[in-house]
Amino acid sequence: MVVKNKQKRKMMRTRFGQSPRRHSRKGMKSCILAVLSFLLLVFMIWISFCLKGNVNILVGFAGLFTMVMAGYGIYQGVTGLRERDKNYITCKVGIAVCSALFLGMCAIFIRGLV
């Protein structure tokens, strides 16, 4: 009797008796890397604005680090899509945001070279 009640409650909680899907771990890592990359980019822009463009090489290295983090975020998002029985929305968001950050940083570096 007790076992039937537990199964009945579980069936009511989920759709067709399936367990709810959790987010992909690598997708969550990708989103976290995207947020950290974005915050670092905003911080670098703020420093450059405050110093009126007279920044040293450390800001350039931070820009390269931002590109590396965004690239790793793309990698984590793509590998997160291979996890089975997961919710992939975090992977897709992480890939999109990291790609935009990576392309934006590439555009900034190309503009700086020209």
QUIDA-V10153 format. One record per residue. N is the residue number from 0. SS is DSSP state (alpha for helix, beta for strand, coil for the rest). PSI is psi in whole degrees, 0 to 359 (none if undefined). D_LAST is the distance of its C-alpha to the last C-alpha in Angstrom with 2 decimals. Layout:
n | ss | psi | d_last
N | SS | PSI | D_LAST
N | SS | PSI | D_LAST
//
This chain:
n | ss | psi | d_last
0 | coil | 316 | 76.02
1 | alpha | 321 | 73.37
2 | alpha | 320 | 71.20
3 | alpha | 322 | 71.40
4 | alpha | 320 | 70.33
5 | alpha | 316 | 67.24
6 | alpha | 322 | 66.30
7 | alpha | 318 | 66.95
8 | alpha | 322 | 64.73
9 | alpha | 320 | 61.97
10 | alpha | 327 | 62.30
11 | alpha | 327 | 62.07
12 | alpha | 328 | 58.88
13 | coil | 164 | 56.97
14 | alpha | 121 | 56.66
15 | alpha | 30 | 59.16
16 | alpha | 8 | 59.71
17 | coil | 148 | 56.21
18 | coil | 148 | 54.48
19 | coil | 144 | 51.49
20 | coil | 138 | 48.13
21 | beta | 162 | 46.02
22 | beta | 149 | 42.26
23 | coil | 135 | 40.54
24 | alpha | 316 | 39.89
25 | alpha | 332 | 36.61
26 | alpha | 320 | 35.60
27 | alpha | 322 | 36.38
28 | alpha | 321 | 34.34
29 | alpha | 317 | 31.40
30 | alpha | 320 | 31.85
31 | alpha | 317 | 32.20
32 | alpha | 325 | 28.98
33 | alpha | 316 | 27.23
34 | alpha | 316 | 28.72
35 | alpha | 319 | 27.88
36 | alpha | 318 | 24.23
37 | alpha | 317 | 24.10
38 | alpha | 320 | 25.93
39 | alpha | 321 | 23.67
40 | alpha | 315 | 20.57
41 | alpha | 319 | 22.50
42 | alpha | 318 | 23.56
43 | alpha | 319 | 20.09
44 | alpha | 321 | 19.03
45 | alpha | 316 | 22.33
46 | alpha | 316 | 21.91
47 | alpha | 322 | 18.50
48 | alpha | 317 | 20.20
49 | alpha | 324 | 23.26
50 | coil | 7 | 21.57
51 | coil | 37 | 19.40
52 | coil | 354 | 16.10
53 | coil | 76 | 17.63
54 | coil | 160 | 17.87
55 | coil | 187 | 18.58
56 | alpha | 338 | 17.69
57 | alpha | 327 | 20.31
58 | alpha | 325 | 18.32
59 | alpha | 318 | 15.60
60 | alpha | 324 | 18.59
61 | alpha | 324 | 20.03
62 | alpha | 317 | 16.99
63 | alpha | 321 | 17.50
64 | alpha | 323 | 21.18
65 | alpha | 319 | 20.65
66 | alpha | 320 | 19.05
67 | alpha | 317 | 22.01
68 | alpha | 320 | 24.48
69 | alpha | 319 | 23.23
70 | alpha | 319 | 23.45
71 | alpha | 327 | 26.90
72 | alpha | 321 | 27.86
73 | alpha | 316 | 27.16
74 | alpha | 314 | 29.27
75 | alpha | 321 | 32.03
76 | alpha | 318 | 32.14
77 | alpha | 317 | 32.49
78 | alpha | 334 | 35.18
79 | alpha | 334 | 36.85
80 | coil | 344 | 37.44
81 | coil | 350 | 39.74
82 | coil | 144 | 42.11
83 | coil | 145 | 45.38
84 | coil | 50 | 47.08
85 | beta | 166 | 44.39
86 | beta | 124 | 42.68
87 | coil | 11 | 39.14
88 | alpha | 324 | 37.65
89 | alpha | 326 | 35.97
90 | alpha | 314 | 34.38
91 | alpha | 318 | 33.00
92 | alpha | 316 | 31.71
93 | alpha | 318 | 30.15
94 | alpha | 316 | 28.40
95 | alpha | 314 | 27.07
96 | alpha | 317 | 25.83
97 | alpha | 323 | 24.35
98 | alpha | 317 | 22.55
99 | alpha | 318 | 21.09
100 | alpha | 318 | 20.03
101 | alpha | 314 | 18.55
102 | alpha | 323 | 16.50
103 | alpha | 318 | 15.48
104 | alpha | 323 | 14.41
105 | alpha | 318 | 12.43
106 | alpha | 320 | 10.64
107 | alpha | 316 | 10.14
108 | alpha | 322 | 8.83
109 | alpha | 319 | 6.38
110 | alpha | 324 | 5.31
111 | alpha | 331 | 5.60
112 | alpha | 331 | 3.80
113 | coil | none | 0.00
//
